[in-house]
Amino acid sequence: MKVFNAIGADMGVPSVYEGSKGDNRYTIDIRHLPQGIYFARILMDGALTSTRRFMVAR
């Protein structure tokens, strides 16, 4: 998984994948990100599977 800011810059956020059959989860560390809108792009076997938007508000 990669996290990008609103202008498309890769934020280099570490992520942890926790998966089992039918239940897949990613945990990301956003403590160092400033407030703003971000996009999480999930890749599986090198192919794009999903892009999700999220907001960091403090």
C-alpha positions as protocol buffer text, in pm:
chain_id: "A"
residue {
  index: 1
  type: MET
  ca { x: 0 y: 0 z: 0 }
}
residue {
  index: 2
  type: LYS
  ca { x: 117 y: 351 z: -76 }
}
residue {
  index: 3
  type: VAL
  ca { x: -10 y: 679 z: 64 }
}
residue {
  index: 4
  type: PHE
  ca { x: -17 y: 995 z: -149 }
}
residue {
  index: 5
  type: ASN
  ca { x: -107 y: 1354 z: -64 }
}
residue {
  index: 6
  type: ALA
  ca { x: -358 y: 1562 z: -260 }
}
residue {
  index: 7
  type: ILE
  ca { x: -99 y: 1662 z: -524 }
}
residue {
  index: 8
  type: GLY
  ca { x: 20 y: 1305 z: -579 }
}
residue {
  index: 9
  type: ALA
  ca { x: 346 y: 1296 z: -381 }
}
residue {
  index: 10
  type: ASP
  ca { x: 426 y: 959 z: -222 }
}
residue {
  index: 11
  type: MET
  ca { x: 433 y: 1015 z: 155 }
}
residue {
  index: 12
  type: GLY
  ca { x: 637 y: 703 z: 239 }
}
residue {
  index: 13
  type: VAL
  ca { x: 403 y: 595 z: 518 }
}
residue {
  index: 14
  type: PRO
  ca { x: 478 y: 253 z: 668 }
}
residue {
  index: 15
  type: SER
  ca { x: 192 y: 2 z: 653 }
}
residue {
  index: 16
  type: VAL
  ca { x: 123 y: -342 z: 797 }
}
residue {
  index: 17
  type: TYR
  ca { x: -93 y: -600 z: 620 }
}
residue {
  index: 18
  type: GLU
  ca { x: -307 y: -832 z: 831 }
}
residue {
  index: 19
  type: GLY
  ca { x: -504 y: -1077 z: 624 }
}
residue {
  index: 20
  type: SER
  ca { x: -703 y: -1393 z: 646 }
}
residue {
  index: 21
  type: LYS
  ca { x: -961 y: -1546 z: 416 }
}
residue {
  index: 22
  type: GLY
  ca { x: -1237 y: -1289 z: 367 }
}
residue {
  index: 23
  type: ASP
  ca { x: -1085 y: -1035 z: 608 }
}
residue {
  index: 24
  type: ASN
  ca { x: -801 y: -814 z: 484 }
}
residue {
  index: 25
  type: ARG
  ca { x: -676 y: -513 z: 681 }
}
residue {
  index: 26
  type: TYR
  ca { x: -400 y: -258 z: 644 }
}
residue {
  index: 27
  type: THR
  ca { x: -277 y: -53 z: 935 }
}
residue {
  index: 28
  type: ILE
  ca { x: -93 y: 271 z: 854 }
}
residue {
  index: 29
  type: ASP
  ca { x: 108 y: 501 z: 1078 }
}
residue {
  index: 30
  type: ILE
  ca { x: -15 y: 857 z: 1020 }
}
residue {
  index: 31
  type: ARG
  ca { x: 144 y: 1021 z: 1325 }
}
residue {
  index: 32
  type: HIS
  ca { x: 397 y: 1216 z: 1118 }
}
residue {
  index: 33
  type: LEU
  ca { x: 147 y: 1335 z: 852 }
}
residue {
  index: 34
  type: PRO
  ca { x: 25 y: 1695 z: 869 }
}
residue {
  index: 35
  type: GLN
  ca { x: -346 y: 1774 z: 845 }
}
residue {
  index: 36
  type: GLY
  ca { x: -487 y: 1723 z: 500 }
}
residue {
  index: 37
  type: ILE
  ca { x: -647 y: 1487 z: 251 }
}
residue {
  index: 38
  type: TYR
  ca { x: -462 y: 1173 z: 147 }
}
residue {
  index: 39
  type: PHE
  ca { x: -514 y: 874 z: -78 }
}
residue {
  index: 40
  type: ALA
  ca { x: -424 y: 514 z: 4 }
}
residue {
  index: 41
  type: ARG
  ca { x: -353 y: 305 z: -305 }
}
residue {
  index: 42
  type: ILE
  ca { x: -367 y: -70 z: -254 }
}
residue {
  index: 43
  type: LEU
  ca { x: -176 y: -292 z: -494 }
}
residue {
  index: 44
  type: MET
  ca { x: -210 y: -670 z: -511 }
}
residue {
  index: 45
  type: ASP
  ca { x: 37 y: -865 z: -724 }
}
residue {
  index: 46
  type: GLY
  ca { x: 148 y: -538 z: -885 }
}
residue {
  index: 47
  type: ALA
  ca { x: -203 y: -450 z: -1006 }
}
residue {
  index: 48
  type: LEU
  ca { x: -415 y: -167 z: -864 }
}
residue {
  index: 49
  type: THR
  ca { x: -704 y: -305 z: -661 }
}
residue {
  index: 50
  type: SER
  ca { x: -839 y: 0 z: -478 }
}
residue {
  index: 51
  type: THR
  ca { x: -783 y: 366 z: -395 }
}
residue {
  index: 52
  type: ARG
  ca { x: -934 y: 515 z: -79 }
}
residue {
  index: 53
  type: ARG
  ca { x: -942 y: 876 z: 37 }
}
residue {
  index: 54
  type: PHE
  ca { x: -894 y: 974 z: 400 }
}
residue {
  index: 55
  type: MET
  ca { x: -844 y: 1291 z: 599 }
}
residue {
  index: 56
  type: VAL
  ca { x: -604 y: 1364 z: 884 }
}
residue {
  index: 57
  type: ALA
  ca { x: -745 y: 1618 z: 1129 }
}
residue {
  index: 58
  type: ARG
  ca { x: -586 y: 1709 z: 1459 }
}
